[in-house]
Amino acid sequence: MVARREIIYKLLATKKKATSLQKLSEELETPMPHLLNALRHLESEGLVEISFGEEKATIMVKAKTIEDYF
């Protein structure tokens, strides 16, 4: 599972913008519940930011990079 989390983080870091959980799930061919669990673990490590949309009930995910701290 650690390797899987690394792949998810690297993919998000290359995107540089927030992406929806649904699109990420399709791209990685992974069920959304499993992906969300991995993303929550990455969020607890401070590597990703998960935000919940109010209008369309979407979940957006963005990798935190060194650029976010400058």
mmCIF file as Biopython writes it, N, C-alpha, C and O atoms, coordinates in Angstrom:
data_model
#
loop_
_atom_site.group_PDB
_atom_site.id
_atom_site.type_symbol
_atom_site.label_atom_id
_atom_site.label_alt_id
_atom_site.label_comp_id
_atom_site.label_asym_id
_atom_site.label_entity_id
_atom_site.label_seq_id
_atom_site.pdbx_PDB_ins_code
_atom_site.Cartn_x
_atom_site.Cartn_y
_atom_site.Cartn_z
_atom_site.occupancy
_atom_site.B_iso_or_equiv
_atom_site.auth_seq_id
_atom_site.auth_asym_id
_atom_site.pdbx_PDB_model_num
ATOM 1   N N  . MET A ? 1  ? 0.817   -1.202 0.000   1.0 0.0 1  A 1 
ATOM 2   C CA . MET A ? 1  ? 0.000   0.000  0.000   1.0 0.0 1  A 1 
ATOM 3   C C  . MET A ? 1  ? 0.858   1.262  0.000   1.0 0.0 1  A 1 
ATOM 4   O O  . MET A ? 1  ? 0.438   2.292  -0.528  1.0 0.0 1  A 1 
ATOM 5   N N  . VAL A ? 2  ? 2.066   1.195  0.591   1.0 0.0 2  A 1 
ATOM 6   C CA . VAL A ? 2  ? 2.940   2.365  0.624   1.0 0.0 2  A 1 
ATOM 7   C C  . VAL A ? 2  ? 3.327   2.768  -0.786  1.0 0.0 2  A 1 
ATOM 8   O O  . VAL A ? 2  ? 3.332   3.955  -1.111  1.0 0.0 2  A 1 
ATOM 9   N N  . ALA A ? 3  ? 3.651   1.796  -1.626  1.0 0.0 3  A 1 
ATOM 10  C CA . ALA A ? 3  ? 4.010   2.104  -3.010  1.0 0.0 3  A 1 
ATOM 11  C C  . ALA A ? 3  ? 2.826   2.749  -3.731  1.0 0.0 3  A 1 
ATOM 12  O O  . ALA A ? 3  ? 3.007   3.655  -4.545  1.0 0.0 3  A 1 
ATOM 13  N N  . ARG A ? 4  ? 1.641   2.287  -3.435  1.0 0.0 4  A 1 
ATOM 14  C CA . ARG A ? 4  ? 0.442   2.839  -4.053  1.0 0.0 4  A 1 
ATOM 15  C C  . ARG A ? 4  ? 0.267   4.310  -3.657  1.0 0.0 4  A 1 
ATOM 16  O O  . ARG A ? 4  ? -0.071  5.150  -4.491  1.0 0.0 4  A 1 
ATOM 17  N N  . ARG A ? 5  ? 0.502   4.607  -2.381  1.0 0.0 5  A 1 
ATOM 18  C CA . ARG A ? 5  ? 0.383   5.997  -1.914  1.0 0.0 5  A 1 
ATOM 19  C C  . ARG A ? 5  ? 1.417   6.883  -2.599  1.0 0.0 5  A 1 
ATOM 20  O O  . ARG A ? 5  ? 1.128   8.032  -2.934  1.0 0.0 5  A 1 
ATOM 21  N N  . GLU A ? 6  ? 2.623   6.353  -2.808  1.0 0.0 6  A 1 
ATOM 22  C CA . GLU A ? 6  ? 3.661   7.129  -3.486  1.0 0.0 6  A 1 
ATOM 23  C C  . GLU A ? 6  ? 3.248   7.449  -4.915  1.0 0.0 6  A 1 
ATOM 24  O O  . GLU A ? 6  ? 3.469   8.560  -5.395  1.0 0.0 6  A 1 
ATOM 25  N N  . ILE A ? 7  ? 2.653   6.484  -5.590  1.0 0.0 7  A 1 
ATOM 26  C CA . ILE A ? 7  ? 2.191   6.698  -6.967  1.0 0.0 7  A 1 
ATOM 27  C C  . ILE A ? 7  ? 1.100   7.764  -6.997  1.0 0.0 7  A 1 
ATOM 28  O O  . ILE A ? 7  ? 1.111   8.645  -7.857  1.0 0.0 7  A 1 
ATOM 29  N N  . ILE A ? 8  ? 0.170   7.685  -6.069  1.0 0.0 8  A 1 
ATOM 30  C CA . ILE A ? 8  ? -0.918  8.669  -6.000  1.0 0.0 8  A 1 
ATOM 31  C C  . ILE A ? 8  ? -0.348  10.058 -5.768  1.0 0.0 8  A 1 
ATOM 32  O O  . ILE A ? 8  ? -0.755  11.012 -6.431  1.0 0.0 8  A 1 
ATOM 33  N N  . TYR A ? 9  ? 0.599   10.187 -4.826  1.0 0.0 9  A 1 
ATOM 34  C CA . TYR A ? 9  ? 1.174   11.500 -4.534  1.0 0.0 9  A 1 
ATOM 35  C C  . TYR A ? 9  ? 1.930   12.051 -5.741  1.0 0.0 9  A 1 
ATOM 36  O O  . TYR A ? 9  ? 1.772   13.220 -6.091  1.0 0.0 9  A 1 
ATOM 37  N N  . LYS A ? 10 ? 2.747   11.219 -6.375  1.0 0.0 10 A 1 
ATOM 38  C CA . LYS A ? 10 ? 3.521   11.675 -7.532  1.0 0.0 10 A 1 
ATOM 39  C C  . LYS A ? 10 ? 2.610   12.138 -8.661  1.0 0.0 10 A 1 
ATOM 40  O O  . LYS A ? 10 ? 2.893   13.139 -9.319  1.0 0.0 10 A 1 
ATOM 41  N N  . LEU A ? 11 ? 1.524   11.414 -8.887  1.0 0.0 11 A 1 
ATOM 42  C CA . LEU A ? 11 ? 0.569   11.804 -9.924  1.0 0.0 11 A 1 
ATOM 43  C C  . LEU A ? 11 ? -0.064  13.152 -9.601  1.0 0.0 11 A 1 
ATOM 44  O O  . LEU A ? 11 ? -0.176  14.014 -10.473 1.0 0.0 11 A 1 
ATOM 45  N N  . LEU A ? 12 ? -0.476  13.334 -8.356  1.0 0.0 12 A 1 
ATOM 46  C CA . LEU A ? 12 ? -1.078  14.607 -7.954  1.0 0.0 12 A 1 
ATOM 47  C C  . LEU A ? 12 ? -0.079  15.753 -8.024  1.0 0.0 12 A 1 
ATOM 48  O O  . LEU A ? 12 ? -0.433  16.863 -8.421  1.0 0.0 12 A 1 
ATOM 49  N N  . ALA A ? 13 ? 1.162   15.492 -7.644  1.0 0.0 13 A 1 
ATOM 50  C CA . ALA A ? 13 ? 2.190   16.542 -7.647  1.0 0.0 13 A 1 
ATOM 51  C C  . ALA A ? 13 ? 2.490   17.005 -9.068  1.0 0.0 13 A 1 
ATOM 52  O O  . ALA A ? 13 ? 2.787   18.181 -9.280  1.0 0.0 13 A 1 
ATOM 53  N N  . THR A ? 14 ? 2.419   16.112 -10.036 1.0 0.0 14 A 1 
ATOM 54  C CA . THR A ? 14 ? 2.684   16.515 -11.418 1.0 0.0 14 A 1 
ATOM 55  C C  . THR A ? 14 ? 1.529   17.319 -12.000 1.0 0.0 14 A 1 
ATOM 56  O O  . THR A ? 14 ? 1.735   18.099 -12.930 1.0 0.0 14 A 1 
ATOM 57  N N  . LYS A ? 15 ? 0.318   17.148 -11.475 1.0 0.0 15 A 1 
ATOM 58  C CA . LYS A ? 15 ? -0.838  17.890 -11.981 1.0 0.0 15 A 1 
ATOM 59  C C  . LYS A ? 15 ? -0.799  19.364 -11.567 1.0 0.0 15 A 1 
ATOM 60  O O  . LYS A ? 15 ? -1.298  20.215 -12.303 1.0 0.0 15 A 1 
ATOM 61  N N  . LYS A ? 16 ? -0.230  19.677 -10.431 1.0 0.0 16 A 1 
ATOM 62  C CA . LYS A ? 16 ? -0.078  21.036 -9.901  1.0 0.0 16 A 1 
ATOM 63  C C  . LYS A ? 16 ? -1.386  21.739 -9.562  1.0 0.0 16 A 1 
ATOM 64  O O  . LYS A ? 16 ? -1.357  22.786 -8.914  1.0 0.0 16 A 1 
ATOM 65  N N  . LYS A ? 17 ? -2.519  21.208 -9.972  1.0 0.0 17 A 1 
ATOM 66  C CA . LYS A ? 17 ? -3.823  21.793 -9.638  1.0 0.0 17 A 1 
ATOM 67  C C  . LYS A ? 17 ? -4.671  20.722 -8.968  1.0 0.0 17 A 1 
ATOM 68  O O  . LYS A ? 17 ? -4.377  19.530 -9.050  1.0 0.0 17 A 1 
ATOM 69  N N  . ALA A ? 18 ? -5.709  21.167 -8.317  1.0 0.0 18 A 1 
ATOM 70  C CA . ALA A ? 18 ? -6.632  20.220 -7.682  1.0 0.0 18 A 1 
ATOM 71  C C  . ALA A ? 18 ? -7.377  19.436 -8.750  1.0 0.0 18 A 1 
ATOM 72  O O  . ALA A ? 18 ? -7.697  19.954 -9.820  1.0 0.0 18 A 1 
ATOM 73  N N  . THR A ? 19 ? -7.641  18.191 -8.438  1.0 0.0 19 A 1 
ATOM 74  C CA . THR A ? 19 ? -8.401  17.328 -9.338  1.0 0.0 19 A 1 
ATOM 75  C C  . THR A ? 19 ? -9.503  16.643 -8.534  1.0 0.0 19 A 1 
ATOM 76  O O  . THR A ? 19 ? -9.388  16.494 -7.317  1.0 0.0 19 A 1 
ATOM 77  N N  . SER A ? 20 ? -10.544 16.238 -9.201  1.0 0.0 20 A 1 
ATOM 78  C CA . SER A ? 20 ? -11.651 15.609 -8.484  1.0 0.0 20 A 1 
ATOM 79  C C  . SER A ? 20 ? -11.309 14.155 -8.168  1.0 0.0 20 A 1 
ATOM 80  O O  . SER A ? 20 ? -10.544 13.503 -8.880  1.0 0.0 20 A 1 
ATOM 81  N N  . LEU A ? 21 ? -11.888 13.682 -7.102  1.0 0.0 21 A 1 
ATOM 82  C CA . LEU A ? 21 ? -11.679 12.289 -6.699  1.0 0.0 21 A 1 
ATOM 83  C C  . LEU A ? 21 ? -12.167 11.348 -7.795  1.0 0.0 21 A 1 
ATOM 84  O O  . LEU A ? 21 ? -11.545 10.316 -8.046  1.0 0.0 21 A 1 
ATOM 85  N N  . GLN A ? 22 ? -13.257 11.687 -8.440  1.0 0.0 22 A 1 
ATOM 86  C CA . GLN A ? 22 ? -13.813 10.845 -9.498  1.0 0.0 22 A 1 
ATOM 87  C C  . GLN A ? 22 ? -12.841 10.716 -10.674 1.0 0.0 22 A 1 
ATOM 88  O O  . GLN A ? 22 ? -12.621 9.613  -11.174 1.0 0.0 22 A 1 
ATOM 89  N N  . LYS A ? 23 ? -12.255 11.836 -11.119 1.0 0.0 23 A 1 
ATOM 90  C CA . LYS A ? 23 ? -11.308 11.787 -12.234 1.0 0.0 23 A 1 
ATOM 91  C C  . LYS A ? 23 ? -10.056 11.005 -11.855 1.0 0.0 23 A 1 
ATOM 92  O O  . LYS A ? 23 ? -9.538  10.222 -12.651 1.0 0.0 23 A 1 
ATOM 93  N N  . LEU A ? 24 ? -9.575  11.223 -10.633 1.0 0.0 24 A 1 
ATOM 94  C CA . LEU A ? 24 ? -8.394  10.506 -10.169 1.0 0.0 24 A 1 
ATOM 95  C C  . LEU A ? 24 ? -8.667  9.010  -10.080 1.0 0.0 24 A 1 
ATOM 96  O O  . LEU A ? 24 ? -7.810  8.196  -10.423 1.0 0.0 24 A 1 
ATOM 97  N N  . SER A ? 25 ? -9.843  8.656  -9.628  1.0 0.0 25 A 1 
ATOM 98  C CA . SER A ? 25 ? -10.240 7.259  -9.534  1.0 0.0 25 A 1 
ATOM 99  C C  . SER A ? 25 ? -10.273 6.604  -10.915 1.0 0.0 25 A 1 
ATOM 100 O O  . SER A ? 25 ? -9.824  5.470  -11.081 1.0 0.0 25 A 1 
ATOM 101 N N  . GLU A ? 26 ? -10.800 7.315  -11.889 1.0 0.0 26 A 1 
ATOM 102 C CA . GLU A ? 26 ? -10.847 6.794  -13.259 1.0 0.0 26 A 1 
ATOM 103 C C  . GLU A ? 26 ? -9.448  6.643  -13.840 1.0 0.0 26 A 1 
ATOM 104 O O  . GLU A ? 26 ? -9.139  5.650  -14.498 1.0 0.0 26 A 1 
ATOM 105 N N  . GLU A ? 27 ? -8.609  7.639  -13.588 1.0 0.0 27 A 1 
ATOM 106 C CA . GLU A ? 27 ? -7.252  7.623  -14.124 1.0 0.0 27 A 1 
ATOM 107 C C  . GLU A ? 27 ? -6.416  6.482  -13.545 1.0 0.0 27 A 1 
ATOM 108 O O  . GLU A ? 27 ? -5.632  5.854  -14.256 1.0 0.0 27 A 1 
ATOM 109 N N  . LEU A ? 28 ? -6.589  6.222  -12.252 1.0 0.0 28 A 1 
ATOM 110 C CA . LEU A ? 28 ? -5.830  5.161  -11.598 1.0 0.0 28 A 1 
ATOM 111 C C  . LEU A ? 28 ? -6.529  3.802  -11.647 1.0 0.0 28 A 1 
ATOM 112 O O  . LEU A ? 28 ? -5.977  2.793  -11.210 1.0 0.0 28 A 1 
ATOM 113 N N  . GLU A ? 29 ? -7.748  3.791  -12.183 1.0 0.0 29 A 1 
ATOM 114 C CA . GLU A ? 29 ? -8.558  2.574  -12.247 1.0 0.0 29 A 1 
ATOM 115 C C  . GLU A ? 29 ? -8.672  1.913  -10.865 1.0 0.0 29 A 1 
ATOM 116 O O  . GLU A ? 29 ? -8.457  0.712  -10.703 1.0 0.0 29 A 1 
ATOM 117 N N  . THR A ? 30 ? -9.016  2.745  -9.886  1.0 0.0 30 A 1 
ATOM 118 C CA . THR A ? 30 ? -9.144  2.327  -8.493  1.0 0.0 30 A 1 
ATOM 119 C C  . THR A ? 30 ? -10.502 2.778  -7.967  1.0 0.0 30 A 1 
ATOM 120 O O  . THR A ? 30 ? -10.908 3.911  -8.227  1.0 0.0 30 A 1 
ATOM 121 N N  . PRO A ? 31 ? -11.212 1.929  -7.239  1.0 0.0 31 A 1 
ATOM 122 C CA . PRO A ? 31 ? -12.503 2.344  -6.667  1.0 0.0 31 A 1 
ATOM 123 C C  . PRO A ? 31 ? -12.329 3.554  -5.736  1.0 0.0 31 A 1 
ATOM 124 O O  . PRO A ? 31 ? -11.358 3.646  -4.986  1.0 0.0 31 A 1 
ATOM 125 N N  . MET A ? 32 ? -13.283 4.462  -5.805  1.0 0.0 32 A 1 
ATOM 126 C CA . MET A ? 32 ? -13.191 5.695  -5.016  1.0 0.0 32 A 1 
ATOM 127 C C  . MET A ? 32 ? -13.038 5.464  -3.514  1.0 0.0 32 A 1 
ATOM 128 O O  . MET A ? 32 ? -12.256 6.176  -2.884  1.0 0.0 32 A 1 
ATOM 129 N N  . PRO A ? 33 ? -13.743 4.506  -2.905  1.0 0.0 33 A 1 
ATOM 130 C CA . PRO A ? 33 ? -13.557 4.322  -1.454  1.0 0.0 33 A 1 
ATOM 131 C C  . PRO A ? 33 ? -12.121 3.938  -1.072  1.0 0.0 33 A 1 
ATOM 132 O O  . PRO A ? 33 ? -11.599 4.419  -0.066  1.0 0.0 33 A 1 
ATOM 133 N N  . HIS A ? 34 ? -11.484 3.079  -1.868  1.0 0.0 34 A 1 
ATOM 134 C CA . HIS A ? 34 ? -10.111 2.685  -1.585  1.0 0.0 34 A 1 
ATOM 135 C C  . HIS A ? 34 ? -9.158  3.862  -1.782  1.0 0.0 34 A 1 
ATOM 136 O O  . HIS A ? 34 ? -8.231  4.069  -1.000  1.0 0.0 34 A 1 
ATOM 137 N N  . LEU A ? 35 ? -9.406  4.625  -2.841  1.0 0.0 35 A 1 
ATOM 138 C CA . LEU A ? 35 ? -8.582  5.784  -3.128  1.0 0.0 35 A 1 
ATOM 139 C C  . LEU A ? 35 ? -8.733  6.837  -2.038  1.0 0.0 35 A 1 
ATOM 140 O O  . LEU A ? 35 ? -7.745  7.438  -1.618  1.0 0.0 35 A 1 
ATOM 141 N N  . LEU A ? 36 ? -9.950  7.063  -1.580  1.0 0.0 36 A 1 
ATOM 142 C CA . LEU A ? 36 ? -10.185 8.041  -0.523  1.0 0.0 36 A 1 
ATOM 143 C C  . LEU A ? 36 ? -9.468  7.651  0.761   1.0 0.0 36 A 1 
ATOM 144 O O  . LEU A ? 36 ? -8.935  8.519  1.452   1.0 0.0 36 A 1 
ATOM 145 N N  . ASN A ? 37 ? -9.444  6.369  1.093   1.0 0.0 37 A 1 
ATOM 146 C CA . ASN A ? 37 ? -8.706  5.917  2.278   1.0 0.0 37 A 1 
ATOM 147 C C  . ASN A ? 37 ? -7.215  6.223  2.146   1.0 0.0 37 A 1 
ATOM 148 O O  . ASN A ? 37 ? -6.591  6.693  3.097   1.0 0.0 37 A 1 
ATOM 149 N N  . ALA A ? 38 ? -6.645  5.958  0.974   1.0 0.0 38 A 1 
ATOM 150 C CA . ALA A ? 38 ? -5.225  6.245  0.750   1.0 0.0 38 A 1 
ATOM 151 C C  . ALA A ? 38 ? -4.974  7.748  0.826   1.0 0.0 38 A 1 
ATOM 152 O O  . ALA A ? 38 ? -3.966  8.185  1.382   1.0 0.0 38 A 1 
ATOM 153 N N  . LEU A ? 39 ? -5.894  8.543  0.266   1.0 0.0 39 A 1 
ATOM 154 C CA . LEU A ? 39 ? -5.736  10.000 0.289   1.0 0.0 39 A 1 
ATOM 155 C C  . LEU A ? 39 ? -5.849  10.551 1.711   1.0 0.0 39 A 1 
ATOM 156 O O  . LEU A ? 39 ? -5.145  11.496 2.067   1.0 0.0 39 A 1 
ATOM 157 N N  . ARG A ? 40 ? -6.719  9.973  2.515   1.0 0.0 40 A 1 
ATOM 158 C CA . ARG A ? 40 ? -6.835  10.425 3.910   1.0 0.0 40 A 1 
ATOM 159 C C  . ARG A ? 40 ? -5.550  10.138 4.674   1.0 0.0 40 A 1 
ATOM 160 O O  . ARG A ? 40 ? -5.143  10.925 5.529   1.0 0.0 40 A 1 
ATOM 161 N N  . HIS A ? 41 ? -4.916  9.021  4.372   1.0 0.0 41 A 1 
ATOM 162 C CA . HIS A ? 41 ? -3.647  8.700  5.010   1.0 0.0 41 A 1 
ATOM 163 C C  . HIS A ? 41 ? -2.585  9.724  4.579   1.0 0.0 41 A 1 
ATOM 164 O O  . HIS A ? 41 ? -1.814  10.209 5.406   1.0 0.0 41 A 1 
ATOM 165 N N  . LEU A ? 42 ? -2.554  10.044 3.288   1.0 0.0 42 A 1 
ATOM 166 C CA . LEU A ? 42 ? -1.615  11.053 2.796   1.0 0.0 42 A 1 
ATOM 167 C C  . LEU A ? 42 ? -1.905  12.422 3.398   1.0 0.0 42 A 1 
ATOM 168 O O  . LEU A ? 42 ? -0.984  13.195 3.662   1.0 0.0 42 A 1 
ATOM 169 N N  . GLU A ? 43 ? -3.173  12.720 3.615   1.0 0.0 43 A 1 
ATOM 170 C CA . GLU A ? 43 ? -3.550  13.999 4.225   1.0 0.0 43 A 1 
ATOM 171 C C  . GLU A ? 43 ? -3.054  14.055 5.669   1.0 0.0 43 A 1 
ATOM 172 O O  . GLU A ? 43 ? -2.591  15.100 6.128   1.0 0.0 43 A 1 
ATOM 173 N N  . SER A ? 44 ? -3.151  12.939 6.382   1.0 0.0 44 A 1 
ATOM 174 C CA . SER A ? 44 ? -2.680  12.916 7.770   1.0 0.0 44 A 1 
ATOM 175 C C  . SER A ? 44 ? -1.168  13.097 7.848   1.0 0.0 44 A 1 
ATOM 176 O O  . SER A ? 44 ? -0.647  13.548 8.868   1.0 0.0 44 A 1 
ATOM 177 N N  . GLU A ? 45 ? -0.463  12.747 6.776   1.0 0.0 45 A 1 
ATOM 178 C CA . GLU A ? 45 ? 0.986   12.943 6.705   1.0 0.0 45 A 1 
ATOM 179 C C  . GLU A ? 45 ? 1.338   14.349 6.209   1.0 0.0 45 A 1 
ATOM 180 O O  . GLU A ? 45 ? 2.511   14.720 6.162   1.0 0.0 45 A 1 
ATOM 181 N N  . GLY A ? 46 ? 0.321   15.123 5.843   1.0 0.0 46 A 1 
ATOM 182 C CA . GLY A ? 46 ? 0.539   16.486 5.376   1.0 0.0 46 A 1 
ATOM 183 C C  . GLY A ? 46 ? 0.953   16.587 3.923   1.0 0.0 46 A 1 
ATOM 184 O O  . GLY A ? 46 ? 1.485   17.616 3.507   1.0 0.0 46 A 1 
ATOM 185 N N  . LEU A ? 47 ? 0.723   15.542 3.139   1.0 0.0 47 A 1 
ATOM 186 C CA . LEU A ? 47 ? 1.165   15.533 1.748   1.0 0.0 47 A 1 
ATOM 187 C C  . LEU A ? 47 ? 0.107   15.953 0.746   1.0 0.0 47 A 1 
ATOM 188 O O  . LEU A ? 47 ? 0.438   16.405 -0.350  1.0 0.0 47 A 1 
ATOM 189 N N  . VAL A ? 48 ? -1.144  15.813 1.101   1.0 0.0 48 A 1 
ATOM 190 C CA . VAL A ? 48 ? -2.214  16.239 0.199   1.0 0.0 48 A 1 
ATOM 191 C C  . VAL A ? 48 ? -3.250  17.049 0.965   1.0 0.0 48 A 1 
ATOM 192 O O  . VAL A ? 48 ? -3.325  17.008 2.193   1.0 0.0 48 A 1 
ATOM 193 N N  . GLU A ? 49 ? -4.036  17.778 0.206   1.0 0.0 49 A 1 
ATOM 194 C CA . GLU A ? 49 ? -5.113  18.591 0.772   1.0 0.0 49 A 1 
ATOM 195 C C  . GLU A ? 49 ? -6.420  18.116 0.142   1.0 0.0 49 A 1 
ATOM 196 O O  . GLU A ? 49 ? -6.550  18.090 -1.082  1.0 0.0 49 A 1 
ATOM 197 N N  . ILE A ? 50 ? -7.374  17.747 0.968   1.0 0.0 50 A 1 
ATOM 198 C CA . ILE A ? 50 ? -8.676  17.292 0.487   1.0 0.0 50 A 1 
ATOM 199 C C  . ILE A ? 50 ? -9.697  18.374 0.816   1.0 0.0 50 A 1 
ATOM 200 O O  . ILE A ? 50 ? -9.791  18.827 1.957   1.0 0.0 50 A 1 
ATOM 201 N N  . SER A ? 51 ? -10.458 18.781 -0.194  1.0 0.0 51 A 1 
ATOM 202 C CA . SER A ? 51 ? -11.505 19.777 0.043   1.0 0.0 51 A 1 
ATOM 203 C C  . SER A ? 51 ? -12.821 19.239 -0.500  1.0 0.0 51 A 1 
ATOM 204 O O  . SER A ? 51 ? -12.856 18.503 -1.485  1.0 0.0 51 A 1 
ATOM 205 N N  . PHE A ? 52 ? -13.880 19.622 0.158   1.0 0.0 52 A 1 
ATOM 206 C CA . PHE A ? 52 ? -15.212 19.139 -0.199  1.0 0.0 52 A 1 
ATOM 207 C C  . PHE A ? 52 ? -15.999 20.285 -0.807  1.0 0.0 52 A 1 
ATOM 208 O O  . PHE A ? 52 ? -16.209 21.314 -0.165  1.0 0.0 52 A 1 
ATOM 209 N N  . GLY A ? 53 ? -16.437 20.102 -2.057  1.0 0.0 53 A 1 
ATOM 210 C CA . GLY A ? 53 ? -17.207 21.121 -2.763  1.0 0.0 53 A 1 
ATOM 211 C C  . GLY A ? 53 ? -18.609 21.223 -2.200  1.0 0.0 53 A 1 
ATOM 212 O O  . GLY A ? 53 ? -19.185 20.230 -1.755  1.0 0.0 53 A 1 
ATOM 213 N N  . GLU A ? 54 ? -19.151 22.420 -2.221  1.0 0.0 54 A 1 
ATOM 214 C CA . GLU A ? 54 ? -20.491 22.633 -1.681  1.0 0.0 54 A 1 
ATOM 215 C C  . GLU A ? 54 ? -21.567 22.543 -2.759  1.0 0.0 54 A 1 
ATOM 216 O O  . GLU A ? 54 ? -22.667 22.060 -2.491  1.0 0.0 54 A 1 
ATOM 217 N N  . GLU A ? 55 ? -21.267 22.999 -3.964  1.0 0.0 55 A 1 
ATOM 218 C CA . GLU A ? 55 ? -22.285 23.056 -5.009  1.0 0.0 55 A 1 
ATOM 219 C C  . GLU A ? 55 ? -22.633 21.691 -5.578  1.0 0.0 55 A 1 
ATOM 220 O O  . GLU A ? 55 ? -23.801 21.304 -5.599  1.0 0.0 55 A 1 
ATOM 221 N N  . LYS A ? 56 ? -21.632 20.964 -6.037  1.0 0.0 56 A 1 
ATOM 222 C CA . LYS A ? 56 ? -21.893 19.701 -6.718  1.0 0.0 56 A 1 
ATOM 223 C C  . LYS A ? 56 ? -21.521 18.492 -5.867  1.0 0.0 56 A 1 
ATOM 224 O O  . LYS A ? 56 ? -21.496 17.366 -6.365  1.0 0.0 56 A 1 
ATOM 225 N N  . ALA A ? 57 ? -21.238 18.714 -4.619  1.0 0.0 57 A 1 
ATOM 226 C CA . ALA A ? 57 ? -20.852 17.635 -3.707  1.0 0.0 57 A 1 
ATOM 227 C C  . ALA A ? 57 ? -19.659 16.852 -4.246  1.0 0.0 57 A 1 
ATOM 228 O O  . ALA A ? 57 ? -19.650 15.622 -4.216  1.0 0.0 57 A 1 
ATOM 229 N N  . THR A ? 58 ? -18.658 17.571 -4.738  1.0 0.0 58 A 1 
ATOM 230 C CA . THR A ? 58 ? -17.459 16.927 -5.246  1.0 0.0 58 A 1 
ATOM 231 C C  . THR A ? 58 ? -16.353 16.966 -4.200  1.0 0.0 58 A 1 
ATOM 232 O O  . THR A ? 58 ? -16.341 17.822 -3.316  1.0 0.0 58 A 1 
ATOM 233 N N  . ILE A ? 59 ? -15.446 16.044 -4.317  1.0 0.0 59 A 1 
ATOM 234 C CA . ILE A ? 59 ? -14.277 15.999 -3.455  1.0 0.0 59 A 1 
ATOM 235 C C  . ILE A ? 59 ? -13.074 16.325 -4.332  1.0 0.0 59 A 1 
ATOM 236 O O  . ILE A ? 59 ? -12.805 15.628 -5.310  1.0 0.0 59 A 1 
ATOM 237 N N  . MET A ? 60 ? -12.361 17.375 -3.983  1.0 0.0 60 A 1 
ATOM 238 C CA . MET A ? 60 ? -11.190 17.799 -4.746  1.0 0.0 60 A 1 
ATOM 239 C C  . MET A ? 60 ? -9.934  17.470 -3.945  1.0 0.0 60 A 1 
ATOM 240 O O  . MET A ? 60 ? -9.920  17.556 -2.717  1.0 0.0 60 A 1 
ATOM 241 N N  . VAL A ? 61 ? -8.878  17.089 -4.670  1.0 0.0 61 A 1 
ATOM 242 C CA . VAL A ? 61 ? -7.636  16.681 -4.036  1.0 0.0 61 A 1 
ATOM 243 C C  . VAL A ? 61 ? -6.487  17.412 -4.697  1.0 0.0 61 A 1 
ATOM 244 O O  . VAL A ? 61 ? -6.452  17.552 -5.919  1.0 0.0 61 A 1 
ATOM 245 N N  . LYS A ? 62 ? -5.541  17.882 -3.884  1.0 0.0 62 A 1 
ATOM 246 C CA . LYS A ? 62 ? -4.363  18.576 -4.393  1.0 0.0 62 A 1 
ATOM 247 C C  . LYS A ? 62 ? -3.159  18.155 -3.573  1.0 0.0 62 A 1 
ATOM 248 O O  . LYS A ? 62 ? -3.234  18.062 -2.348  1.0 0.0 62 A 1 
ATOM 249 N N  . ALA A ? 63 ? -2.051  17.902 -4.248  1.0 0.0 63 A 1 
ATOM 250 C CA . ALA A ? 63 ? -0.813  17.565 -3.545  1.0 0.0 63 A 1 
ATOM 251 C C  . ALA A ? 63 ? -0.196  18.833 -2.983  1.0 0.0 63 A 1 
ATOM 252 O O  . ALA A ? 63 ? -0.216  19.878 -3.632  1.0 0.0 63 A 1 
ATOM 253 N N  . LYS A ? 64 ? 0.343   18.745 -1.793  1.0 0.0 64 A 1 
ATOM 254 C CA . LYS A ? 64 ? 1.088   19.856 -1.224  1.0 0.0 64 A 1 
ATOM 255 C C  . LYS A ? 64 ? 2.543   19.684 -1.641  1.0 0.0 64 A 1 
ATOM 256 O O  . LYS A ? 64 ? 3.125   18.611 -1.475  1.0 0.0 64 A 1 
ATOM 257 N N  . THR A ? 65 ? 3.123   20.746 -2.182  1.0 0.0 65 A 1 
ATOM 258 C CA . THR A ? 65 ? 4.521   20.711 -2.592  1.0 0.0 65 A 1 
ATOM 259 C C  . THR A ? 65 ? 5.275   21.824 -1.885  1.0 0.0 65 A 1 
ATOM 260 O O  . THR A ? 65 ? 4.678   22.638 -1.180  1.0 0.0 65 A 1 
ATOM 261 N N  . ILE A ? 66 ? 6.561   21.856 -2.071  1.0 0.0 66 A 1 
ATOM 262 C CA . ILE A ? 66 ? 7.390   22.880 -1.426  1.0 0.0 66 A 1 
ATOM 263 C C  . ILE A ? 66 ? 6.949   24.284 -1.840  1.0 0.0 66 A 1 
ATOM 264 O O  . ILE A ? 66 ? 7.097   25.233 -1.071  1.0 0.0 66 A 1 
ATOM 265 N N  . GLU A ? 67 ? 6.413   24.418 -3.041  1.0 0.0 67 A 1 
ATOM 266 C CA . GLU A ? 67 ? 5.957   25.724 -3.541  1.0 0.0 67 A 1 
ATOM 267 C C  . GLU A ? 67 ? 4.791   26.283 -2.721  1.0 0.0 67 A 1 
ATOM 268 O O  . GLU A ? 67 ? 4.595   27.497 -2.682  1.0 0.0 67 A 1 
ATOM 269 N N  . ASP A ? 68 ? 4.018   25.416 -2.068  1.0 0.0 68 A 1 
ATOM 270 C CA . ASP A ? 68 ? 2.891   25.867 -1.264  1.0 0.0 68 A 1 
ATOM 271 C C  . ASP A ? 68 ? 3.332   26.601 -0.003  1.0 0.0 68 A 1 
ATOM 272 O O  . ASP A ? 68 ? 2.528   27.294 0.620   1.0 0.0 68 A 1 
ATOM 273 N N  . TYR A ? 69 ? 4.569   26.459 0.371   1.0 0.0 69 A 1 
ATOM 274 C CA . TYR A ? 69 ? 5.056   27.060 1.603   1.0 0.0 69 A 1 
ATOM 275 C C  . TYR A ? 69 ? 5.831   28.345 1.373   1.0 0.0 69 A 1 
ATOM 276 O O  . TYR A ? 69 ? 6.339   28.937 2.325   1.0 0.0 69 A 1 
ATOM 277 N N  . PHE A ? 70 ? 5.929   28.787 0.120   1.0 0.0 70 A 1 
ATOM 278 C CA . PHE A ? 70 ? 6.630   30.044 -0.174  1.0 0.0 70 A 1 
ATOM 279 C C  . PHE A ? 70 ? 5.688   31.103 -0.611  1.0 0.0 70 A 1 
ATOM 280 O O  . PHE A ? 70 ? 6.109   32.223 -0.899  1.0 0.0 70 A 1 
#
